[in-house]
Structures are given as structure tokens and as C-alpha cells.
């Protein structure tokens, strides 16, 4: 995702298990994932944003389509003083690579 000083900044995309039953005790928060990464990764590799998706975009052979994730990350801006926005609806990618989301903020 774009960063005003460094050009790019890491962004993590996480898919939720298909058999997830919605139990609120099982939900891992964005802040917990970032804290875990801070403990286990070099500082420059720690994601600034974590995006939860029902499913990552994949090819017919099952490979993750990273270019579509990059297109989605271009919509985010790194500003650690702003509150995190929650994506409330499904993330949809059009055939042209356009990203359509519903953001709550």
C-alpha cells in the first residue's frame, strides 16, 4: 500500500476459515496480528494494515492472484493517526481489476 515517505508499506491479507461459526471469542483482531508480527519480524516487514477477507482471489489452479491484492492495497493510505476502517461487505474484483468494497469508518 502507498506510503508518503517510503513509497510502499506492507499490508497483510487474511482469509477466514470457511467453517468459521462466528463465535466472537475466536476473532483475532488487527492489533493482535500486528503485535505478533512486531515480536517476530523485522520492523520494516510489519504490516501497517490487516485486511480480513472471506477468500483470497485465486486462479483456476489455486494460486493467489497477488496483482489483485496489490490493486486493493492501493486504496489504503498509511496514516497511523487515523482510525482503522472496517470493510463491512464482500470485496469484489471486477474483470478489469477494479476493487469494489463497502467501508465503514
C-alpha positions as CSV (number, residue, x, y, z in Angstrom):
1,X,0.0,0.0,0.0
2,X,1.3,3.5,-0.7
3,X,3.3,5.3,2.0
4,X,4.1,9.0,1.8
5,X,7.7,8.6,2.9
6,X,8.9,5.1,1.9
7,X,6.8,4.6,-1.3
8,X,5.3,1.3,-0.1
9,X,4.3,-0.2,3.2
10,X,3.4,-3.9,4.0
11,X,-0.3,-4.9,4.1
12,X,-1.5,-8.3,5.3
13,X,-4.5,-10.1,3.7
14,X,-6.0,-12.9,5.8
15,X,-8.7,-15.3,4.7
16,X,-11.1,-16.6,7.4
17,X,-11.7,-20.3,7.5
18,X,-14.8,-21.5,5.6
19,X,-16.1,-23.4,8.6
20,X,-15.9,-20.4,10.9
21,X,-19.0,-20.4,13.1
22,X,-19.0,-16.7,14.1
23,X,-18.0,-17.2,17.7
24,X,-16.8,-13.8,19.0
25,X,-14.2,-15.5,21.3
26,X,-12.4,-16.8,18.2
27,X,-12.0,-13.5,16.5
28,X,-8.4,-12.3,16.2
29,X,-8.1,-8.5,16.0
30,X,-6.0,-6.5,13.6
31,X,-4.0,-5.1,16.6
32,X,-3.2,-8.6,17.8
33,X,-1.8,-9.7,14.4
34,X,0.3,-6.6,14.2
35,X,1.6,-7.1,17.7
36,X,2.6,-10.7,16.9
37,X,4.4,-9.5,13.7
38,X,6.3,-6.9,15.7
39,X,7.6,-9.6,18.0
40,X,8.6,-12.0,15.2
41,X,9.5,-9.9,12.2
42,X,12.0,-7.1,11.4
43,X,10.4,-3.7,11.8
44,X,10.2,-2.9,8.1
45,X,8.2,-6.2,7.5
46,X,5.5,-5.5,10.0
47,X,2.2,-4.8,8.2
48,X,0.6,-1.4,8.7
49,X,-2.9,-2.7,7.8
50,X,-4.5,-6.1,8.1
51,X,-7.4,-6.9,5.8
52,X,-9.7,-9.9,6.5
53,X,-11.4,-11.5,3.5
54,X,-13.8,-14.4,3.1
55,X,-11.5,-15.8,0.4
56,X,-8.3,-14.6,-1.3
57,X,-8.6,-14.2,-5.1
58,X,-7.2,-17.3,-6.8
59,X,-6.6,-18.6,-10.3
60,X,-8.2,-21.7,-11.6
61,X,-5.2,-23.7,-10.4
62,X,-5.4,-22.3,-6.9
63,X,-2.6,-19.7,-6.9
64,X,-3.2,-16.4,-5.1
65,X,-3.7,-13.5,-7.6
66,X,-1.3,-11.1,-5.9
67,X,-1.9,-8.4,-8.5
68,X,-5.5,-8.1,-7.3
69,X,-4.4,-7.8,-3.7
70,X,-1.9,-5.1,-4.8
71,X,-4.8,-3.3,-6.5
72,X,-6.9,-3.5,-3.3
73,X,-3.9,-2.2,-1.2
74,X,-3.6,0.9,-3.4
75,X,-6.9,2.1,-1.9
76,X,-5.4,2.3,1.6
77,X,-3.3,5.2,2.9
78,X,-0.8,4.9,5.6
79,X,-1.6,7.3,8.4
80,X,-1.2,5.9,11.9
81,X,-3.1,8.8,13.4
82,X,-6.4,7.8,11.6
83,X,-8.7,5.2,13.0
84,X,-8.8,1.9,11.1
85,X,-11.6,1.4,8.6
86,X,-13.6,-1.8,8.7
87,X,-14.7,-3.4,5.4
88,X,-18.3,-4.3,6.0
89,X,-19.2,-6.1,2.8
90,X,-17.6,-8.5,0.5
91,X,-14.6,-7.4,-1.5
92,X,-15.3,-7.7,-5.2
93,X,-12.8,-7.5,-8.0
94,X,-14.1,-6.7,-11.5
95,X,-12.6,-8.3,-14.6
96,X,-10.6,-5.1,-15.2
97,X,-9.1,-5.3,-11.7
98,X,-11.3,-2.6,-10.1
99,X,-11.9,-3.1,-6.4
100,X,-15.4,-2.6,-5.0
101,X,-15.9,-2.6,-1.2
102,X,-18.2,-1.2,1.4
103,X,-16.2,0.6,4.0
104,X,-17.4,1.7,7.5
105,X,-15.4,4.3,9.1
